[in-house]
Amino acid sequence: MTRVTTVKTNFTGGEICRRLLGRGDLRAYENGAMALRNVLVQSTGGVTRRPGTLYLGEVKGPGRLAAFSFSTEQTHLLVFADKRVEIWTGGEKTAELAAPWSAAQLPQLAWTQSADVMLICHPEIRPRRLLRTATAWWLEPLRFAVEEGPTGDPLVRIPFHRFADDGITLKPDGTEGRVRVTASAPVFHPRQEWEALRIRRRQCRIIAVRSSTEALIEVLEPLPNADPTIDWDEPAFSHTRGWPVSACFHQDRLVIGGSRDLPNRLWLSRSGDLFNFDLGEGLDDEAIEFAILSDQVNPIRAVASGRHLQVFTTGAEWAVTGEPLTPTAIRLDRQTRIGSPADRQVPLRDIAGATVFCARAGDLREFAWTDLERSYSAADLGLVSGHLIDTPTDLDWDPMRRVLLAVMADGRVGACAVERAEQVAAWSLIETAGRVESLAVVAGPKGADIHWLVERDGRHMLEVWDDAVALDCALTGDAATPTARWSGLEHLAGRRVGIVADGAVLPDQTVEGGKLRLPRPAVRLAAGLRFEHRVEPLPANLLAPEGQGQGRGRRARPLSVTFRTIDCADLTADLGRGPVAVPLRRVAAGALAEDTAPPGTADRTLTTLGWPADPTRPLWCVRDDRPLPFTLLSATLTLKVND
């Protein structure tokens, strides 16, 4: 027999799909794992138990989270919920505003921010502006720029479009003041009252709709004559024609991407005048409007400002180029044919110059510029971990931990450690006792706070990640003197919780009426829901020396595993004979630790006997639900391989 030693130095391949168990030739196989659950892959290669969460409060009904950041010193968390938006600052709700959207419309909300103004879009609702001052918040309908007309009347600078058939004419019975307009075919609807209308490029306002072919209008710019004309149009956005789908700010312009009734059209405001969409004479600083015309009519789902203006449709991804963008110097080029989902709005996230977006097929793509091809590519960010990515519904990026977090439709969260320069995209899976609905990363002066909204037993709980807590939905408390009675856990009433008192893990208890009684007094307490972290390597590599010939009489069995850890008080491992607690010092096979070792860097060795029954199973596993710190740097495996 031959003794073979292998060292797993890192986990930068992430959790690997089982369909790749025969691909030992992949670099991801060497650095990957069979399971990485409730751990985060570090940029240095190790894995660490994910932070727990602190309970902040309860939200009535489902919601979506968004970060509002005016500066690193002024950050807030927004909760979009049924008919309202909540503002949370420093872990407390500081304001609540009435909103027009319903719970059923939340998945289609899209938003973009510039300074202290956030623009919120939905194709069925007039866009809202969320504004913040030093003392107050308010939510108001978006108002386009208004200019004084030749008669002193206000002229709204909204985009216009001809929706009716080209042959339909309008005939006014006058040229000034209030006049009656008759259409040659039905075109008017009662919802158009008090909306704008243009006849011969002169702006008017509809006062009353008498029928589908007759309306009373107020002429704001004198008409040249009262003859019938086909030269007329109406606002591109209205209660009749729908509202914008998405928006962003690019090159000092507001960009609107698609609307309900004009799904493949782009509008760019005047330069420096964000809400003025007057096309004017086509001068360099005037507004721009055009449609995406291709072999298919693909609705625009999102627009983003990057190296170029990026447009994401249901069938392809486009780049709008021009330095700067002007009505006469603009170019639209299709880059890739991936497509985005139409049933929900998943936020775009910029990671080191690449835009991560959710693809129509349910995977996540990285839309990035390639200097060699002078074009964009859309690489699959989860190519080897596709089993973890299941219909993403929310997406955010933590720049401090360098991890991309994706909420899946089943309520679990995929965590991807991303280092683009090193071509690292390592996925792990985060699970909790409930269903995660949304998350948001709020960057502050001392780091980034990850908030998530979780449905637990029908209640929607807002929580924030905390590195000092190893429990979920937890509360912490301090007492002046040691006490055994603790209260304030009403949100966990009737649930069995894990307890850490003065740094020691106590037996779990069921919360009775929001209260706990400890077996011994303590001055500091943390109580919350336990979660289990799990690390399993891939089976022996069939293409490596220890794996060659597997299935043809040649087999390998583990002799020992040495785990290198840091700041880890204890470790529980399983080499196929059940879980064993591994203390700081080296021990013989089957030894159990009665005490926990002090934190620090240490090698912990566990030996074993016997041949594995299934060569496709991992040779070791580390798993534990105790609320203790855990970081694994590497694992050294010694095997015997028969000849």
C-alpha positions in Angstrom: 0.0 0.0 0.0 1.0 3.6 -0.7 0.7 6.4 1.8 -0.5 9.7 0.2 -0.9 13.1 1.8 -3.1 15.8 0.2 -3.5 19.3 1.5 -6.6 21.3 0.8 -5.2 24.8 1.0 -8.3 26.8 0.1 -12.0 26.7 -0.7 -12.0 29.3 -3.5 -13.8 26.9 -5.8 -16.9 27.2 -3.6 -19.6 24.5 -3.3 -19.5 22.4 -6.5 -22.5 20.9 -8.3 -22.6 17.1 -8.0 -22.8 16.9 -11.8 -19.1 17.8 -11.8 -17.9 15.0 -9.5 -16.2 13.3 -12.5 -14.4 16.5 -13.6 -11.2 16.2 -11.6 -9.4 18.1 -14.3 -11.1 21.3 -13.3 -9.3 23.8 -11.0 -12.6 24.3 -9.2 -12.5 20.6 -8.2 -9.2 21.0 -6.4 -10.3 24.1 -4.6 -14.0 23.3 -4.3 -16.2 21.5 -1.7 -19.2 19.2 -1.7 -21.1 21.4 0.8 -20.4 24.9 2.2 -23.4 25.8 4.3 -23.7 28.8 6.6 -20.1 29.7 6.0 -18.5 32.5 3.9 -15.4 31.9 1.8 -12.7 34.4 2.7 -10.6 36.1 0.1 -7.6 34.4 1.6 -9.1 31.0 0.9 -10.4 29.8 4.2 -14.1 29.5 5.3 -15.6 31.1 8.4 -19.0 30.7 10.1 -21.3 33.4 8.9 -22.4 36.1 11.3 -25.6 35.8 13.2 -28.4 38.4 13.1 -29.8 40.8 15.6 -33.6 41.4 15.7 -34.5 45.0 14.9 -38.3 44.9 14.6 -41.3 43.4 12.8 -42.7 44.5 9.4 -46.4 44.1 8.8 -46.5 41.9 5.7 -43.9 41.2 3.0 -41.5 43.9 1.8 -38.4 44.7 -0.2 -35.3 46.4 1.2 -33.1 49.1 -0.3 -30.2 51.2 0.9 -30.4 55.0 0.9 -26.9 56.5 1.1 -26.4 60.2 0.8 -22.8 59.8 2.1 -20.8 57.3 4.2 -21.9 59.3 7.2 -25.6 59.5 6.3 -27.1 56.1 5.5 -30.6 54.7 5.9 -32.5 51.5 5.3 -35.7 51.6 3.3 -38.5 49.0 3.6 -40.9 49.1 0.7 -44.1 47.4 2.0 -47.8 47.3 1.2 -49.0 51.0 0.8 -46.1 52.4 2.7 -42.3 52.9 2.9 -40.5 52.7 6.2 -37.2 54.4 6.9 -34.8 52.8 9.4 -31.8 54.6 10.8 -29.3 53.1 13.3 -31.5 50.1 13.8 -34.6 52.0 14.6 -37.6 53.0 12.5 -37.5 56.8 12.2 -40.2 57.5 9.6 -43.1 55.9 7.8 -44.7 57.4 4.6 -47.8 56.4 2.7 -47.1 54.9 -0.7 -49.3 54.0 -3.8 -48.0 50.5 -4.4 -49.5 47.3 -3.1 -47.9 44.1 -1.8 -48.6 42.4 -5.1 -46.7 45.2 -7.0 -43.5 45.0 -4.9 -41.7 42.5 -7.2 -41.8 45.0 -10.1 -40.5 48.0 -8.2 -37.2 49.5 -9.5 -35.3 52.4 -8.0 -32.3 54.6 -8.6 -30.7 57.3 -6.5 -28.9 60.6 -7.1 -27.7 62.5 -4.0 -30.7 62.8 -1.6 -33.4 62.0 -4.1 -34.5 58.4 -5.0 -36.7 57.8 -8.0 -39.0 54.7 -7.7 -40.6 53.2 -10.8 -43.4 50.8 -11.5 -45.1 50.4 -14.9 -48.6 50.8 -13.4 -47.8 53.7 -11.0 -46.7 57.3 -11.6 -43.0 57.4 -10.5 -42.4 58.6 -7.0 -39.5 60.8 -5.7 -38.3 60.0 -2.2 -36.6 63.1 -0.8 -34.7 63.6 2.4 -33.9 66.8 4.2 -32.1 67.3 7.5 -35.4 67.1 9.4 -38.0 65.2 7.3 -38.8 62.7 4.6 -41.5 62.9 1.9 -42.7 60.9 -1.0 -44.2 62.8 -4.0 -45.2 62.0 -7.6 -42.5 62.7 -10.2 -43.1 66.0 -11.9 -41.4 66.7 -15.2 -39.9 70.1 -15.9 -42.2 73.0 -16.6 -41.5 76.0 -18.7 -43.5 79.1 -19.4 -45.2 79.2 -22.8 -45.8 82.1 -25.1 -49.1 82.9 -23.5 -47.7 82.5 -20.0 -49.2 79.1 -19.5 -47.0 76.3 -18.1 -45.7 73.8 -20.7 -44.7 70.4 -19.3 -41.5 68.9 -20.8 -42.6 65.3 -20.8 -41.8 62.8 -23.7 -44.6 62.6 -26.3 -45.5 59.7 -28.6 -48.1 58.9 -31.3 -50.0 55.8 -30.1 -53.0 56.1 -32.5 -53.0 54.9 -36.1 -51.3 57.2 -38.5 -54.5 58.0 -40.4 -56.5 59.2 -37.5 -57.0 63.0 -37.6 -57.9 65.6 -35.0 -59.9 68.7 -35.9 -60.1 71.6 -33.4 -62.9 74.2 -33.8 -60.6 77.0 -32.8 -56.9 78.0 -32.4 -56.8 79.7 -28.9 -58.4 79.3 -25.5 -60.7 76.4 -24.9 -61.8 74.6 -28.0 -63.5 71.4 -28.9 -61.5 68.7 -30.7 -63.1 66.0 -32.8 -61.3 62.8 -33.8 -61.9 60.8 -36.9 -61.9 57.5 -34.9 -62.1 56.7 -31.2 -58.9 57.9 -29.4 -60.0 59.6 -26.1 -60.5 58.0 -22.7 -61.8 59.6 -19.4 -58.5 58.9 -17.7 -56.8 61.4 -20.1 -58.5 64.4 -18.4 -56.0 67.1 -17.3 -53.2 65.3 -19.3 -51.2 67.1 -22.0 -51.9 66.8 -25.8 -49.9 68.1 -28.7 -51.5 69.3 -32.0 -49.1 70.4 -34.8 -46.3 70.4 -32.1 -48.3 72.9 -30.0 -49.0 71.9 -26.5 -52.6 71.7 -25.2 -54.3 70.3 -22.1 -57.4 68.0 -22.1 -60.1 69.6 -19.8 -62.9 67.1 -20.3 -63.5 63.9 -22.4 -67.0 64.1 -23.8 -66.8 60.8 -25.8 -64.2 58.5 -27.4 -64.1 61.0 -30.4 -64.6 64.3 -28.7 -62.8 66.3 -26.0 -62.6 69.8 -24.7 -59.0 71.1 -24.6 -57.2 74.2 -23.5 -54.7 75.5 -26.0 -51.4 76.5 -24.3 -49.6 77.4 -27.5 -51.7 79.0 -30.3 -52.4 76.6 -33.1 -51.5 77.8 -36.7 -55.0 76.8 -38.0 -58.1 74.8 -37.3 -57.8 72.3 -40.1 -57.9 68.5 -39.5 -54.4 67.1 -39.0 -52.6 63.8 -38.5 -49.8 65.7 -36.7 -50.7 65.1 -33.1 -49.5 63.0 -30.2 -49.9 62.4 -26.5 -47.6 61.9 -23.5 -45.5 58.8 -23.5 -46.2 58.3 -19.8 -49.7 58.6 -18.4 -52.4 56.7 -16.5 -53.7 55.6 -19.9 -50.4 54.5 -21.4 -48.5 53.4 -18.3 -45.3 54.6 -16.6 -41.6 54.0 -16.8 -40.2 50.5 -16.0 -36.6 51.5 -14.9 -34.3 54.5 -14.7 -30.7 55.5 -14.0 -28.5 58.5 -14.1 -25.8 58.6 -16.8 -23.6 61.5 -18.0 -25.6 64.1 -16.2 -28.9 62.8 -17.7 -31.8 60.9 -16.4 -32.3 57.8 -18.5 -35.7 56.1 -18.6 -35.7 52.6 -19.9 -39.0 51.3 -21.2 -42.6 51.8 -20.1 -45.7 49.7 -20.0 -47.0 50.6 -23.5 -43.6 51.5 -25.0 -41.5 48.6 -23.7 -38.5 48.9 -26.0 -37.9 52.6 -26.0 -35.2 54.8 -24.3 -35.5 58.4 -23.2 -32.5 60.6 -22.1 -33.2 63.9 -20.5 -31.5 67.2 -21.3 -28.0 67.4 -20.0 -28.0 69.0 -16.6 -31.8 69.2 -16.6 -32.8 65.8 -15.3 -36.6 66.1 -15.7 -36.7 67.9 -19.0 -37.3 65.6 -22.0 -37.9 68.3 -24.6 -36.3 67.1 -27.8 -35.9 70.7 -29.0 -33.9 71.1 -32.2 -31.5 68.2 -31.6 -28.7 70.2 -30.1 -26.0 68.5 -28.2 -27.4 69.2 -24.7 -31.0 68.4 -25.6 -33.1 65.3 -24.9 -32.6 62.1 -26.8 -35.2 59.4 -27.6 -35.0 56.2 -29.7 -36.3 52.7 -29.8 -34.3 49.5 -29.7 -35.1 47.9 -33.1 -33.9 44.4 -33.7 -35.2 41.1 -35.0 -37.4 40.9 -31.8 -39.3 43.4 -29.7 -37.7 42.8 -26.3 -39.0 44.9 -23.4 -36.4 46.8 -21.5 -36.1 45.6 -17.9 -33.2 47.7 -16.6 -30.7 50.4 -17.5 -27.3 51.0 -15.8 -24.5 53.5 -15.9 -21.1 51.9 -16.3 -18.3 52.2 -18.8 -21.2 52.9 -21.2 -24.9 53.2 -20.8 -26.0 49.5 -20.4 -29.5 48.3 -21.4 -30.9 45.0 -20.3 -33.9 43.6 -22.1 -35.8 40.3 -22.0 -33.8 39.0 -24.9 -30.4 40.7 -25.0 -28.0 43.2 -23.5 -27.0 46.4 -25.3 -24.4 49.2 -24.9 -25.2 52.8 -25.8 -21.9 54.6 -26.7 -21.0 58.1 -27.4 -18.5 60.5 -25.7 -20.5 62.3 -24.7 -23.9 61.1 -25.6 -25.6 63.6 -27.9 -28.6 63.4 -30.4 -26.1 63.2 -33.3 -23.4 61.1 -31.7 -25.0 58.1 -30.2 -24.7 54.4 -31.1 -26.6 51.3 -29.9 -24.9 47.9 -30.2 -26.2 44.5 -29.0 -23.5 42.8 -27.0 -24.9 39.5 -25.7 -28.1 37.5 -26.0 -28.9 36.3 -22.5 -32.0 38.2 -21.5 -33.5 39.3 -18.1 -36.6 38.0 -16.4 -39.9 39.8 -17.1 -41.8 38.7 -13.9 -39.7 40.6 -11.4 -37.1 43.3 -10.9 -33.8 42.1 -9.6 -31.4 45.0 -8.8 -28.2 45.3 -10.9 -25.0 45.4 -8.9 -21.6 46.8 -10.0 -18.6 44.7 -8.9 -15.2 46.1 -9.9 -16.5 47.4 -13.2 -18.7 44.4 -14.0 -22.5 44.6 -13.8 -24.0 41.5 -12.2 -27.6 40.8 -13.4 -30.1 38.0 -13.1 -30.6 36.2 -16.4 -33.9 35.1 -17.8 -32.9 31.4 -17.3 -32.6 32.0 -13.6 -28.7 32.2 -13.3 -26.5 35.2 -12.5 -24.3 36.8 -15.2 -21.4 39.2 -15.1 -21.7 41.8 -17.8 -18.1 43.0 -18.3 -16.1 44.8 -20.9 -13.2 42.9 -22.5 -10.4 45.0 -24.0 -9.3 42.2 -26.3 -12.7 41.9 -28.0 -13.6 45.6 -27.5 -17.1 44.4 -26.5 -19.0 43.1 -23.5 -19.3 39.5 -22.4 -21.8 37.9 -20.0 -20.0 35.1 -18.1 -22.0 32.7 -15.9 -21.1 33.6 -12.4 -22.3 30.3 -11.0 -21.2 27.9 -13.7 -19.9 25.2 -11.3 -22.4 26.0 -8.6 -25.6 26.1 -10.5 -27.5 24.0 -8.0 -27.3 26.8 -5.5 -28.8 29.5 -7.8 -32.5 29.0 -8.0 -34.5 31.9 -9.4 -32.9 34.9 -7.7 -35.3 37.6 -6.4 -32.9 40.0 -4.8 -29.2 40.9 -5.1 -26.7 43.0 -3.2 -23.0 43.4 -2.8 -21.0 43.7 0.4 -17.8 45.6 -0.4 -16.3 45.0 3.0 -16.6 41.2 3.0 -16.4 41.1 -0.8 -19.3 38.9 -1.1 -22.3 38.9 -3.4 -25.6 37.9 -1.7 -28.5 36.6 -3.8 -31.9 35.8 -2.3 -33.5 32.8 -4.0 -37.2 32.1 -4.6 -37.1 29.4 -1.9 -36.0 31.8 0.7 -32.4 30.7 1.0 -29.4 33.0 0.3 -26.5 32.3 -2.0 -23.2 33.9 -1.0 -20.5 34.3 -3.6 -17.0 35.5 -2.6 -15.8 37.5 -5.7 -12.2 38.4 -6.6 -12.3 39.3 -10.3 -8.6 39.9 -10.5 -8.0 36.3 -9.3 -10.9 34.8 -11.2 -12.5 33.7 -8.0 -16.3 33.2 -7.6 -16.8 30.9 -4.6 -20.4 30.1 -3.7 -21.8 28.9 -0.4 -25.4 28.6 0.8 -26.9 30.5 3.8 -29.9 29.0 5.5 -32.0 30.1 8.5 -35.1 29.0 10.3 -37.4 30.9 8.0 -37.7 32.3 4.5 -35.5 35.3 3.5 -37.6 37.7 1.4 -35.2 40.5 0.7 -31.8 41.9 1.8 -29.9 45.2 1.5 -26.3 46.2 2.3 -26.1 49.7 3.9 -22.6 51.0 3.8 -21.5 53.2 6.6 -18.3 55.0 7.9 -17.1 51.9 9.7 -18.2 49.1 7.3 -21.3 47.7 5.7 -24.3 46.4 7.5 -26.3 43.6 5.9 -30.0 43.7 6.6 -32.5 41.0 5.7 -36.2 40.6 6.0 -37.2 37.1 7.0 -40.6 35.4 7.3 -40.6 33.3 10.4 -43.8 31.4 11.3 -45.9 34.0 9.3 -44.2 37.0 10.9 -41.9 39.3 8.9 -38.8 40.1 10.9 -36.2 42.8 10.1 -32.7 41.7 11.2 -29.1 42.9 10.8 -26.0 40.7 10.6 -23.7 41.0 13.6 -20.2 39.4 13.7 -20.4 39.3 17.5 -23.5 37.1 17.5 -23.6 33.5 16.3 -27.4 33.1 16.6 -30.2 34.3 14.3 -33.0 36.7 15.2 -31.1 37.3 18.4 -31.2 39.9 21.2 -28.3 40.7 23.4 -28.4 42.4 26.8 -26.3 43.5 29.7 -27.1 43.7 33.4 -25.4 45.7 36.2 -25.3 42.7 38.4 -25.5 38.9 37.6 -29.1 37.9 37.1 -30.9 34.6 36.0 -34.1 36.3 34.8 -34.1 37.9 31.4 -37.0 39.3 29.3 -37.7 41.1 26.1 -37.8 38.0 23.8 -41.5 38.2 22.9 -40.7 37.9 19.2 -39.4 34.3 19.9 -42.2 33.3 22.3 -42.7 29.6 22.2 -39.5 28.9 20.3 -36.5 27.0 21.5 -33.4 29.2 21.5 -29.7 28.9 21.9 -28.1 30.8 24.8 -24.7 32.3 25.3 -24.2 33.7 28.8 -20.9 35.5 29.7 -19.3 33.8 26.8 -20.4 30.2 27.7 -22.9 28.2 25.8 -25.8 27.1 28.0 -28.4 24.4 27.3 -31.2 25.5 24.9 -34.5 26.7 26.4 -38.0 27.5 25.2 -39.0 31.1 25.5 -42.0 31.4 27.8 -43.9 34.6 27.4 -40.8 36.4 26.2 -38.8 35.4 29.2 -35.9 33.1 30.1 -34.6 31.8 33.4 -30.9 30.8 33.3 -29.5 27.9 35.3 -26.9 30.4 36.7 -26.8 34.2 36.8 -25.0 36.2 34.1 -24.3 39.8 33.3 -24.3 39.4 29.5 -26.7 37.4 27.5 -27.3 36.6 23.8 -30.3 34.4 22.9 -31.6 33.5 19.4 -32.2 30.7 16.9 -29.4 28.2 16.3 -28.1 27.5 12.8 -25.7 24.8 11.7 -22.5 25.4 9.6 -21.3 22.6 7.5 -18.1 22.0 5.4 -17.7 18.9 3.3 -14.8 18.4 0.8 -15.3 16.7 -2.5 -14.6 13.0 -2.9 -11.2 11.8 -3.8 -10.2 13.1 -7.2 -10.3 10.3 -9.7 -7.5 11.9 -11.7 -5.2 12.3 -8.7 -2.8 9.6 -7.4 -5.1 8.7 -4.5 -8.1 8.3 -6.8 -6.7 6.6 -9.9 -8.3 3.3 -10.5 -11.3 3.8 -8.2 -14.0 1.3 -9.2 -11.4 -1.2 -10.7 -10.2 -2.7 -7.4 -8.0 0.2 -6.3 -9.3 2.0 -3.2 -8.2 4.6 -0.7 -9.0 5.0 3.0 -8.3 8.0 5.2 -5.8 7.6 8.1 -6.0 11.1 9.6 -7.1 14.6 8.9 -5.4 17.7 10.4 -7.5 20.8 10.5 -5.8 24.2 10.6 -8.1 26.7 12.3 -7.8 30.2 13.6 -9.8 31.9 16.4 -11.8 28.7 16.8 -12.5 27.5 20.4 -13.7 24.0 19.3 -14.3 21.9 16.2 -16.6 18.9 15.6 -15.6 16.6 12.7 -16.9 13.4 11.2 -14.7 10.9 9.4 -17.5 8.5 8.7 -17.8 7.1 12.3 -20.0 9.9 13.8 -19.2 13.4 15.0 -16.1 13.8 17.2 -15.1 17.0 19.1 -11.5 17.9 18.3 -9.6 19.9 20.9 -6.7 22.2 20.4 -4.0 19.7 21.1 -3.4 16.6 19.0 -5.4 13.6 20.2 -5.8 9.9 19.5 -8.7 8.5 17.5 -12.1 8.9 19.1 -11.0 11.2 21.9 -13.5 13.8 23.1 -12.7 17.2 24.5 -14.3 18.1 27.8 -13.2 21.7 27.7 -12.9 24.3 24.9 -9.5 25.4 23.8 -8.5 29.1 23.7 -8.8 30.9 20.4 -5.8 31.2 18.1 -4.2 29.4 15.2 -3.9 25.7 15.8 -3.7 22.3 14.1 -6.2 19.8 15.2 -5.8 16.1 14.2 -8.3 13.3 14.1 -7.4 9.8 13.1 -9.7 7.0 11.9 -9.8 3.3 11.0 -11.7 1.4 8.3 -12.4 1.6 4.7 -15.1 4.0 3.4 -18.2 2.2 2.2 -18.9 4.7 -0.6 -16.0 6.1 -2.6 -18.2 8.9 -3.9 -18.8 10.4 -0.5 -16.6 13.0 1.2 -13.9 11.6 3.5 -14.5 14.1 6.3 -17.1 16.6 7.3 -17.1 19.5 9.8 -20.5 20.5 11.1 -21.7 22.2 14.3 -24.7 24.3 15.4 -23.2 25.6 18.6 -23.0 29.4 18.6 -19.2 29.5 18.7 -16.7 31.2 16.3 -15.3 28.9 13.6 -12.7 29.5 10.8 -11.1 26.7 8.9 -7.9 27.6 6.9 -6.9 24.2 5.5 -7.2 20.5 5.9 -4.4 17.9 5.5 -5.6 14.4 4.6 -3.4 11.3 4.9 -4.6 8.2 3.0 -3.6 4.7 2.3 -4.1 3.6 -1.3 -3.9 -0.1 -2.2 -1.8 -1.2 -5.1 
